[in-house]
Amino acid sequence: MLKLFNTFGRKLQVFTTGKKKVARVFTCGPSVYQRAHIGNFRTFLFEDILVRYLEYSGFRVDRGMAVTDIEDKAVREAEKQKTTVKELTDRNISQFIAEMNLLRMKIPDYMPRASECVEESVSIISRLMKKKIAYRHGGNIYFDPLRFRGFGKLFGLDMSLWPKKRRRFHKDTYPGIHWNYGDFILWHGCEISEKACWETAIGKGRPAWNVQDPSMVMKHFNETLSVFCGGIDNLYRHHDYSLAILESVRPYPMAQFWMHGAHLHVNGRKMSKSRGNIYYADTLIRKGYTASEIRFFLMYSHYRTRLNYSDRAMRAAAKKLKAFRTSVSAIRSRAGGALPAASQISDDLRLSFVSAMDNDMQVKEALDRMQDILCLVDVYMLTSSQASGIIRTLKGIDEVLQVIF
């Protein structure tokens, strides 16, 4: 029985989608004003593991991933590089997909770009204005959180701290882990760049970041999502905004489960350009690591626990994976071309994997338990059919992990 930690309520809950066993999953994706680094991919890989394990558990998964290609940072970066926003983001999207393939991640069924969902954003904003939840100020349009009952319920905001005097926050994103107590922007009038504007029924401009996820969800999903995923930083000034926007125009919950992954640090410090400690997938490949070893390192921990990259930790992870694969290789050689047969070892491997993964996707625990079982196997005592059965079991498990074979 799969249990996942639901940020909404802060507790483990049994995951169910009813009789049809169709899981509707939507995940935050890349902000493509720049390349995705390994910290970003740590989040995207926990989402990949989730989707793959749901499928392993018998669910059919319908998945979307948001691609943020319109935002303040993209506009400014394009101006800095003397290119268009589209040329900049197209290049980074292509690289992102190539690195998803490199790390053996499933490509989502839908990868809508914010620029493809402007019509949906305008529709949402228009409805919010009719309900008096949103209002125009100058060329911009803002959302008034005090007009949505239960605002901040995902994070658990203390709304008694909300100021009596109206304050407006006009940027897409703000640095730091704290709240902006005031109205947040939904629509940018054309003040930053004429190159990133649309002529629409609500004026000339572009959708702000926080209305983009609701617009993308609305384009592809008409029911409550089974799961909405993202990084832990999205609990501040983002997911509660998205929830309030969408639930203001739809009479049902945005998502049944909310899941958030912890950050990856480098040598105990947050990655930043100023520190010169941003690592990309090809940074590690140039150090001599394989894509499988990178994937293994990024997922060999619990997704809600902060992960720290260091050269020592990366070497240890690569060594761990090599030892696991060596054990599997010996069994594979024993199997030859024999037809697979059931065995206690196969059953133990499957049970160890499922029991750990059913407990909020404990990937490290699952791998450690399976390694302990494999270390006790006397390969020469196995029949070829038993060995073949073990390999069959591990191949099924590797449909989730994507690092064993």
QUIQUIPE-V114277 format. One record per residue. N is the residue number from 1. PHI is phi in whole degrees, -180 to 180 (NA if undefined). OMEGA is omega in radians with two decimals (none if undefined). NEAR is the number of other ideal C-beta (glycine too) atoms within 12 Angstrom. Layout:
n: {N | N}
phi: {PHI | PHI}
omega: {OMEGA | OMEGA}
near: {NEAR | NEAR}
//
This chain:
n: {1 | 2 | 3 | 4 | 5 | 6 | 7 | 8 | 9 | 10 | 11 | 12 | 13 | 14 | 15 | 16 | 17 | 18 | 19 | 20 | 21 | 22 | 23 | 24 | 25 | 26 | 27 | 28 | 29 | 30 | 31 | 32 | 33 | 34 | 35 | 36 | 37 | 38 | 39 | 40 | 41 | 42 | 43 | 44 | 45 | 46 | 47 | 48 | 49 | 50 | 51 | 52 | 53 | 54 | 55 | 56 | 57 | 58 | 59 | 60 | 61 | 62 | 63 | 64 | 65 | 66 | 67 | 68 | 69 | 70 | 71 | 72 | 73 | 74 | 75 | 76 | 77 | 78 | 79 | 80 | 81 | 82 | 83 | 84 | 85 | 86 | 87 | 88 | 89 | 90 | 91 | 92 | 93 | 94 | 95 | 96 | 97 | 98 | 99 | 100 | 101 | 102 | 103 | 104 | 105 | 106 | 107 | 108 | 109 | 110 | 111 | 112 | 113 | 114 | 115 | 116 | 117 | 118 | 119 | 120 | 121 | 122 | 123 | 124 | 125 | 126 | 127 | 128 | 129 | 130 | 131 | 132 | 133 | 134 | 135 | 136 | 137 | 138 | 139 | 140 | 141 | 142 | 143 | 144 | 145 | 146 | 147 | 148 | 149 | 150 | 151 | 152 | 153 | 154 | 155 | 156 | 157 | 158 | 159 | 160 | 161 | 162 | 163 | 164 | 165 | 166 | 167 | 168 | 169 | 170 | 171 | 172 | 173 | 174 | 175 | 176 | 177 | 178 | 179 | 180 | 181 | 182 | 183 | 184 | 185 | 186 | 187 | 188 | 189 | 190 | 191 | 192 | 193 | 194 | 195 | 196 | 197 | 198 | 199 | 200 | 201 | 202 | 203 | 204 | 205 | 206 | 207 | 208 | 209 | 210 | 211 | 212 | 213 | 214 | 215 | 216 | 217 | 218 | 219 | 220 | 221 | 222 | 223 | 224 | 225 | 226 | 227 | 228 | 229 | 230 | 231 | 232 | 233 | 234 | 235 | 236 | 237 | 238 | 239 | 240 | 241 | 242 | 243 | 244 | 245 | 246 | 247 | 248 | 249 | 250 | 251 | 252 | 253 | 254 | 255 | 256 | 257 | 258 | 259 | 260 | 261 | 262 | 263 | 264 | 265 | 266 | 267 | 268 | 269 | 270 | 271 | 272 | 273 | 274 | 275 | 276 | 277 | 278 | 279 | 280 | 281 | 282 | 283 | 284 | 285 | 286 | 287 | 288 | 289 | 290 | 291 | 292 | 293 | 294 | 295 | 296 | 297 | 298 | 299 | 300 | 301 | 302 | 303 | 304 | 305 | 306 | 307 | 308 | 309 | 310 | 311 | 312 | 313 | 314 | 315 | 316 | 317 | 318 | 319 | 320 | 321 | 322 | 323 | 324 | 325 | 326 | 327 | 328 | 329 | 330 | 331 | 332 | 333 | 334 | 335 | 336 | 337 | 338 | 339 | 340 | 341 | 342 | 343 | 344 | 345 | 346 | 347 | 348 | 349 | 350 | 351 | 352 | 353 | 354 | 355 | 356 | 357 | 358 | 359 | 360 | 361 | 362 | 363 | 364 | 365 | 366 | 367 | 368 | 369 | 370 | 371 | 372 | 373 | 374 | 375 | 376 | 377 | 378 | 379 | 380 | 381 | 382 | 383 | 384 | 385 | 386 | 387 | 388 | 389 | 390 | 391 | 392 | 393 | 394 | 395 | 396 | 397 | 398 | 399 | 400 | 401 | 402 | 403 | 404 | 405}
phi: {NA | -71 | -121 | -124 | -80 | -96 | -58 | -75 | 106 | 54 | -155 | -73 | -136 | -66 | -89 | -148 | -127 | 91 | -65 | -74 | 52 | -110 | -100 | -99 | -118 | -127 | -128 | -62 | -121 | -78 | -91 | -93 | -75 | -149 | -69 | -82 | -99 | -68 | -66 | -61 | -69 | -60 | -66 | -64 | -75 | -64 | -68 | -64 | -61 | -57 | -61 | -66 | -73 | -60 | -66 | -59 | -84 | 100 | -89 | -94 | -107 | -112 | -124 | -123 | -135 | -75 | -118 | -87 | -114 | -128 | -171 | -52 | -64 | -66 | -62 | -70 | -67 | -63 | -64 | -63 | -87 | 56 | -138 | -90 | -60 | -65 | -63 | -62 | -74 | -58 | -63 | -73 | -66 | -61 | -68 | -62 | -65 | -62 | -76 | -60 | -64 | -58 | -90 | 58 | -94 | -70 | -79 | -61 | -62 | -131 | -129 | -66 | -93 | -58 | -69 | -91 | -122 | -63 | -60 | -66 | -61 | -63 | -62 | -63 | -63 | -60 | -68 | -65 | -69 | -64 | -83 | 67 | -88 | -117 | -150 | -93 | -140 | 66 | -87 | -97 | -126 | -123 | -101 | -99 | -59 | -71 | -92 | -115 | -67 | 91 | -58 | 85 | -69 | -71 | -74 | 93 | -66 | -88 | -73 | -69 | -84 | -66 | -69 | -74 | -83 | -66 | -129 | -123 | -119 | -103 | -86 | -65 | -136 | -131 | -72 | 91 | -105 | -159 | -102 | -96 | -86 | 172 | -82 | -110 | -80 | -111 | -142 | -94 | -68 | -74 | -114 | -86 | -157 | -68 | -76 | -119 | -128 | -126 | -84 | -138 | -67 | -105 | 114 | -88 | 171 | -147 | -70 | -75 | -57 | -73 | -92 | -71 | -60 | -57 | -67 | -71 | -61 | -61 | -68 | -118 | -132 | -109 | -128 | -59 | -68 | -71 | -144 | -120 | -119 | -180 | -77 | -63 | -67 | -74 | -72 | -105 | 60 | -145 | -68 | -66 | -66 | -60 | -60 | -64 | -64 | -71 | -74 | -75 | -114 | -126 | -86 | -154 | -61 | -68 | -148 | -79 | -121 | -120 | -126 | -133 | -96 | -79 | -79 | -111 | -110 | -118 | 51 | 82 | -127 | -64 | -70 | -159 | -64 | -64 | -86 | 68 | -119 | -85 | -111 | -112 | -57 | -73 | -60 | -74 | -64 | -66 | -79 | 105 | -90 | -91 | -62 | -64 | -68 | -66 | -59 | -59 | -60 | -71 | -107 | -83 | -177 | -84 | -62 | -93 | -108 | -59 | -108 | -117 | -89 | -148 | -60 | -66 | -66 | -67 | -63 | -64 | -66 | -62 | -66 | -62 | -65 | -61 | -64 | -63 | -67 | -63 | -62 | -67 | -62 | -65 | -67 | -64 | -64 | -66 | -67 | 58 | -109 | -70 | -71 | -70 | -129 | -71 | -157 | -64 | -65 | -60 | -63 | -65 | -63 | -64 | -65 | -63 | -65 | -67 | -66 | -74 | -72 | -67 | -95 | 62 | 56 | -84 | -64 | -60 | -63 | -62 | -66 | -65 | -64 | -66 | -63 | -60 | -66 | -67 | -65 | -92 | -78 | -92 | -57 | -74 | -89 | -84 | -76 | -61 | -69 | -64 | -61 | -64 | -66 | -64 | -64 | -60 | -61 | -68 | -67 | -64 | -65 | -74 | -64 | -90 | -79 | 62 | -136 | -81 | -112}
omega: {-3.07 | 3.04 | 3.13 | 3.11 | -3.14 | 3.10 | 3.10 | -3.07 | 3.10 | 3.12 | 3.03 | 3.11 | 3.06 | -3.14 | 3.11 | 3.10 | -3.13 | -3.02 | -3.03 | -3.13 | 3.05 | -3.14 | 3.09 | -3.03 | 3.05 | -3.07 | 2.97 | -3.14 | -3.06 | 2.88 | -2.86 | 2.95 | 3.11 | 3.10 | 3.02 | 3.10 | -3.03 | 3.05 | 3.05 | -3.09 | 3.05 | 3.09 | -3.10 | 3.13 | 3.07 | 3.08 | 3.10 | 3.10 | 3.11 | -3.12 | -3.11 | -3.13 | 3.05 | 3.11 | 3.08 | -3.10 | 3.04 | 3.10 | 2.90 | -3.03 | 3.03 | -2.93 | 3.00 | 3.07 | -3.12 | 3.04 | -3.08 | -3.13 | 3.01 | 3.03 | -3.14 | -3.06 | 3.12 | 3.13 | -3.10 | 3.13 | 3.09 | 3.10 | 3.12 | -3.12 | -3.13 | 3.09 | 3.09 | 3.09 | -3.12 | 3.13 | 3.12 | -3.05 | 3.06 | -3.14 | -3.12 | 3.07 | 3.11 | 3.13 | 3.13 | 3.14 | 3.10 | -3.14 | 2.98 | 3.12 | 3.12 | -3.10 | 3.07 | 3.07 | 3.08 | 3.06 | -3.10 | 3.09 | 3.14 | 3.02 | -3.08 | 3.00 | 3.09 | -3.12 | 3.12 | -3.04 | -3.14 | 3.14 | 3.12 | 3.10 | 3.13 | 3.12 | 3.13 | -3.10 | 3.12 | -3.14 | 3.11 | 3.12 | 3.09 | 3.13 | -3.13 | 3.07 | 3.09 | -3.12 | 3.12 | 3.02 | -3.00 | 3.11 | -3.09 | 3.05 | -3.04 | 3.07 | 3.11 | -3.10 | -3.12 | 3.12 | 3.11 | -3.11 | 3.12 | 3.14 | -3.14 | -3.04 | 3.11 | 3.13 | -3.03 | -3.12 | 3.00 | -3.05 | 3.05 | 3.13 | -3.08 | -3.08 | 3.11 | -3.13 | -3.10 | 3.04 | -3.12 | 3.09 | -2.93 | 3.12 | 3.06 | -3.11 | 3.11 | -3.14 | 3.05 | 3.13 | 3.11 | -3.09 | 2.95 | -3.11 | -3.13 | -3.09 | -3.11 | -2.99 | 3.06 | -3.02 | 3.08 | 2.92 | -3.05 | 3.14 | -3.10 | -3.08 | 3.10 | -3.07 | -3.10 | -3.10 | 3.09 | 2.99 | -3.06 | 3.13 | 3.13 | 3.11 | -3.13 | -3.11 | 3.14 | 3.13 | 3.06 | -3.01 | -2.98 | 3.07 | -3.04 | 3.11 | 3.07 | -3.14 | 3.14 | 3.07 | -3.11 | -3.11 | -2.99 | -3.08 | -3.12 | -3.12 | 3.05 | 3.08 | 3.04 | -3.11 | 2.93 | -3.05 | 3.02 | 3.08 | -3.06 | 3.13 | 3.13 | 3.04 | 3.11 | 2.98 | 3.06 | -3.01 | 3.04 | 3.08 | -3.14 | 3.14 | -3.10 | 3.14 | -3.04 | -3.13 | 3.03 | -3.10 | 3.07 | -3.06 | 3.12 | -3.07 | 3.11 | -3.10 | 3.09 | 3.13 | 2.98 | -3.11 | -3.08 | 3.13 | 3.14 | -3.08 | 2.95 | 3.06 | 3.10 | -3.10 | 3.05 | -3.09 | 3.10 | 3.11 | 3.06 | 3.12 | -3.09 | 3.11 | -3.13 | -3.08 | 3.07 | -3.13 | 3.05 | 3.12 | -3.10 | 3.01 | -3.11 | 3.09 | 3.09 | 3.06 | 3.07 | -3.13 | 3.10 | 3.10 | 3.12 | 3.12 | 3.09 | 3.11 | -3.13 | -3.13 | -3.05 | -3.12 | -3.07 | 3.12 | 3.08 | -3.00 | -3.14 | 3.12 | 3.12 | 3.13 | 3.14 | 3.06 | 2.92 | 3.11 | 3.14 | 3.13 | 3.13 | 3.11 | -3.14 | 3.12 | 3.12 | 3.11 | 3.12 | 3.14 | 3.13 | 3.12 | 3.13 | -3.11 | 3.11 | 3.10 | -3.13 | -3.12 | 3.13 | 3.12 | 3.14 | 3.10 | 3.12 | -3.08 | -3.08 | 3.11 | -3.06 | 3.05 | -3.09 | 3.08 | 3.13 | 3.07 | 3.10 | -3.13 | 3.09 | 3.14 | -3.12 | 3.12 | -3.12 | -3.13 | 3.13 | 3.14 | -3.06 | -3.09 | 3.11 | -3.10 | 3.11 | 3.11 | 3.08 | 3.02 | 3.11 | -3.04 | -3.13 | 3.12 | 3.13 | -3.14 | -3.13 | 3.12 | -3.14 | 3.10 | 3.10 | 3.12 | -3.09 | 3.14 | -3.12 | -3.09 | 2.98 | -3.03 | -3.06 | 3.07 | 3.13 | 2.91 | 3.12 | -3.14 | 3.08 | 3.11 | 3.12 | 3.10 | 3.10 | 3.12 | 3.09 | 3.12 | -3.12 | 3.09 | 3.07 | 3.11 | -3.11 | 2.96 | 3.08 | -2.97 | 3.10 | 3.11 | -3.03 | -3.07 | none}
near: {15 | 32 | 21 | 41 | 32 | 26 | 34 | 29 | 16 | 17 | 14 | 21 | 22 | 17 | 31 | 22 | 28 | 14 | 7 | 14 | 19 | 23 | 39 | 35 | 45 | 46 | 47 | 41 | 41 | 40 | 38 | 36 | 35 | 29 | 29 | 39 | 35 | 39 | 36 | 38 | 40 | 42 | 38 | 44 | 45 | 44 | 41 | 41 | 47 | 44 | 38 | 33 | 40 | 37 | 24 | 30 | 28 | 17 | 27 | 19 | 31 | 28 | 38 | 37 | 39 | 47 | 38 | 45 | 41 | 43 | 40 | 28 | 29 | 43 | 35 | 22 | 28 | 30 | 20 | 15 | 18 | 10 | 21 | 21 | 36 | 23 | 19 | 33 | 36 | 21 | 24 | 35 | 35 | 19 | 23 | 37 | 25 | 20 | 33 | 31 | 18 | 27 | 38 | 32 | 39 | 29 | 23 | 32 | 21 | 26 | 32 | 35 | 35 | 42 | 34 | 26 | 33 | 34 | 23 | 31 | 44 | 30 | 26 | 42 | 42 | 26 | 27 | 39 | 27 | 15 | 20 | 15 | 30 | 38 | 25 | 24 | 24 | 17 | 20 | 32 | 38 | 36 | 45 | 31 | 39 | 27 | 22 | 30 | 13 | 21 | 32 | 28 | 25 | 33 | 32 | 18 | 27 | 12 | 21 | 10 | 14 | 22 | 17 | 11 | 10 | 17 | 19 | 26 | 29 | 29 | 24 | 36 | 28 | 23 | 14 | 11 | 17 | 15 | 27 | 32 | 25 | 27 | 34 | 42 | 42 | 47 | 45 | 42 | 28 | 21 | 21 | 29 | 25 | 18 | 22 | 36 | 24 | 26 | 14 | 24 | 18 | 32 | 25 | 21 | 34 | 45 | 45 | 45 | 42 | 47 | 48 | 46 | 47 | 44 | 43 | 42 | 43 | 35 | 27 | 27 | 33 | 13 | 23 | 27 | 40 | 39 | 42 | 44 | 46 | 41 | 35 | 30 | 28 | 36 | 35 | 27 | 34 | 39 | 42 | 36 | 44 | 43 | 39 | 42 | 47 | 41 | 31 | 34 | 32 | 25 | 10 | 16 | 23 | 36 | 38 | 28 | 37 | 40 | 43 | 36 | 41 | 27 | 33 | 41 | 25 | 29 | 18 | 16 | 20 | 23 | 29 | 15 | 11 | 9 | 14 | 12 | 24 | 26 | 36 | 29 | 38 | 23 | 25 | 34 | 21 | 12 | 20 | 14 | 32 | 24 | 28 | 30 | 32 | 39 | 40 | 37 | 41 | 48 | 45 | 38 | 33 | 26 | 37 | 29 | 25 | 22 | 34 | 29 | 38 | 19 | 20 | 13 | 26 | 32 | 19 | 21 | 33 | 28 | 19 | 27 | 33 | 22 | 23 | 36 | 27 | 19 | 32 | 36 | 20 | 22 | 42 | 28 | 19 | 27 | 30 | 17 | 13 | 21 | 16 | 26 | 22 | 19 | 27 | 19 | 35 | 33 | 19 | 24 | 39 | 30 | 20 | 28 | 37 | 28 | 22 | 30 | 37 | 25 | 25 | 34 | 44 | 32 | 40 | 29 | 24 | 39 | 40 | 22 | 27 | 41 | 29 | 20 | 30 | 36 | 19 | 16 | 27 | 15 | 25 | 13 | 15 | 29 | 22 | 24 | 21 | 30 | 36 | 28 | 31 | 40 | 38 | 29 | 36 | 40 | 25 | 25 | 37 | 29 | 25 | 35 | 37 | 32 | 38 | 36 | 21}
//
